[in-house]
């Protein structure tokens, strides 16, 4: 593992702030076991590793400190680091993943966060379940995704999105920090809220209107991605109106640039084949 310098609070107040430090984990051979979205082949491990290396290098070129863990014996989606914890200004709230295979990731993640100077300030307790990929954090609002009892059109089987007990635990914690909590209904097949919505600045959300209830973002400007490129909304925000996206989304990239959003487009399609977006690959440790 390569480690970044020990960080100091405040860590993350909003997903729209400038990205300073991240935790990444390289994909292993097990990525090939993940079911692809409709019409795609399985991810190829060697290509995914090459794309991940370019991704990490691109972040570093923008001055982002990268703490990287090599692939391990964890589950096939262990590289999806943003699922494991919600980072607040004063520390990490650890998840209890919906997938039982992923629960063993949390102890290693907690150790890595502690080593980076980020204390644990809470965790989802059994029988609660929740994945941080279903959480967006704004300066005064936390958005929490939950599945609707309907199927979407993106060719993924229904995903598991925690449970009401898990959402209630995180909601209570957020409200204790004076955050407004808004639930966002998503189509059953969406793997995580962060795949279909991203806060590109404090007043703007990039979203996939066919797969979630955009009314939840009332008061924000909406930039809607075209149908057929629904997961193009899962960008990694580098800073105000600057994002990393998958270069395969050829309709969305011009739309973003027309909306005065700077786009860093790189090939991450081995991850895109399985519905994993740039927003899922990096756990933001520090934004300001």
KAUR-V845922 format. One record per residue. N is the residue number from 1. PSI is psi in radians with two decimals (999 if undefined). BURIAL is I if it has 9 or more other ideal C-beta (glycine too) atoms within 8 Angstrom, else O. Layout:
n: [N N]
psi: [PSI PSI]
burial: [BURIAL BURIAL]
This chain:
n: [1 2 3 4 5 6 7 8 9 10 11 12 13 14 15 16 17 18 19 20 21 22 23 24 25 26 27 28 29 30 31 32 33 34 35 36 37 38 39 40 41 42 43 44 45 46 47 48 49 50 51 52 53 54 55 56 57 58 59 60 61 62 63 64 65 66 67 68 69 70 71 72 73 74 75 76 77 78 79 80 81 82 83 84 85 86 87 88 89 90 91 92 93 94 95 96 97 98 99 100 101 102 103 104 105 106 107 108 109 110 111 112 113 114 115 116 117 118 119 120 121 122 123 124 125 126 127 128 129 130 131 132 133 134 135 136 137 138 139 140 141 142 143 144 145 146 147 148 149 150 151 152 153 154 155 156 157 158 159 160 161 162 163 164 165 166 167 168 169 170 171 172 173 174 175 176 177 178 179 180 181 182 183 184 185 186 187 188 189 190 191 192 193 194 195 196 197 198 199 200 201 202 203 204 205 206 207 208 209 210 211 212 213 214 215 216 217 218 219 220 221 222 223 224 225 226 227 228 229 230 231 232 233 234 235 236 237 238 239 240 241 242 243 244 245 246 247 248 249 250 251 252 253 254 255 256 257 258 259 260 261 262 263 264 265 266 267 268 269 270 271 272 273 274 275 276 277 278 279 280 281 282 283 284 285 286 287 288]
psi: [2.42 2.44 2.55 2.94 2.69 2.32 2.80 2.57 2.72 2.55 -1.22 2.12 -0.46 2.49 -0.24 -0.13 2.90 2.30 2.19 -0.57 2.48 2.78 2.20 2.77 2.22 2.54 2.61 -3.06 -0.43 -0.21 -0.50 -0.24 -0.24 2.31 2.28 2.85 2.88 2.30 -0.05 2.70 2.98 2.64 2.52 2.08 -0.80 -0.73 -0.69 -0.71 -0.71 -0.75 -0.68 -0.71 -0.71 -0.72 -0.87 -0.71 -0.65 -0.71 -0.78 -0.61 -0.36 0.22 0.19 2.23 2.21 2.12 1.99 2.32 2.36 2.85 2.58 -2.94 0.19 3.10 3.02 -0.46 0.36 -0.41 -0.20 1.29 -0.49 -0.14 -0.28 -0.42 2.62 2.13 2.12 -3.08 -0.54 0.09 -2.94 2.35 1.96 2.52 2.90 1.68 2.59 -0.62 2.02 -0.57 -0.46 -0.14 -0.48 -0.20 -0.44 -0.66 -0.77 -0.66 -0.77 -0.72 -0.75 -0.70 -0.72 -0.74 -0.48 0.01 0.19 1.93 2.77 2.16 0.00 2.95 2.69 2.20 2.56 2.53 0.29 2.58 2.43 2.57 2.32 -0.30 -0.26 0.31 2.30 2.45 2.09 3.03 -0.57 0.09 2.46 2.24 2.28 2.13 2.58 2.60 2.45 2.73 1.08 2.79 2.61 -2.89 0.38 0.08 0.36 2.52 2.79 2.31 2.80 2.25 1.14 -2.69 3.04 -0.58 -0.74 -0.79 -0.66 -0.66 -0.81 -0.65 -0.79 -0.71 -0.80 -0.73 -0.54 -0.33 0.26 0.53 2.40 2.44 2.21 2.20 2.43 2.01 2.33 2.69 2.60 -0.49 -0.17 2.23 -0.54 2.64 -0.67 -0.21 -0.38 0.16 2.41 2.40 1.80 -0.28 -3.09 -0.30 0.12 2.35 2.30 2.24 2.90 1.66 -0.42 -0.21 -0.06 2.92 1.74 -0.25 -0.39 -0.38 0.50 2.36 -0.23 2.63 2.37 2.30 1.97 2.19 2.68 2.57 2.52 -0.31 0.69 -0.65 0.04 -0.29 -0.21 1.01 2.80 2.09 2.12 -0.48 -3.05 1.99 0.68 2.19 2.77 2.27 2.95 2.22 -0.18 -0.24 1.41 -0.40 -0.62 -0.65 -0.84 -0.61 -0.75 -0.80 -0.64 -0.52 0.21 0.70 2.16 2.28 2.22 1.77 2.14 2.79 1.94 0.55 -0.37 -0.54 -0.68 -0.55 -0.50 0.28 0.30 2.13 2.88 -0.59 -0.41 -0.36 -0.45 2.22 1.97 2.12 -0.48 2.23 2.51 999]
burial: [O O O I O O I O O O I I I I I I I O I I I I I I I I I I O I I I O I O I I O O I O I I O I O I I I O I I I I I I O I I I O I O I I I I I I O I I O I I O I I I I I I I I I I I I O O I I I I I I I I I O O I I I I I O I I I O I I I O I O I I I O O I I O O O I I I I I I I I I I I O O I I I I I I I I O O O I O I O I O O I O I I I O I I I I I I I O I I I O O O I O I I I I I I I I I I I I I I I I I I I I O I O I I I I I O O I I O I O I I O O O O I I O I I O O I I I I I I I I I I O I I I I I I I I O I O I I I O I I I O O O I O I I O I O I I I I I I I I I I I I I I I I I I I I O]
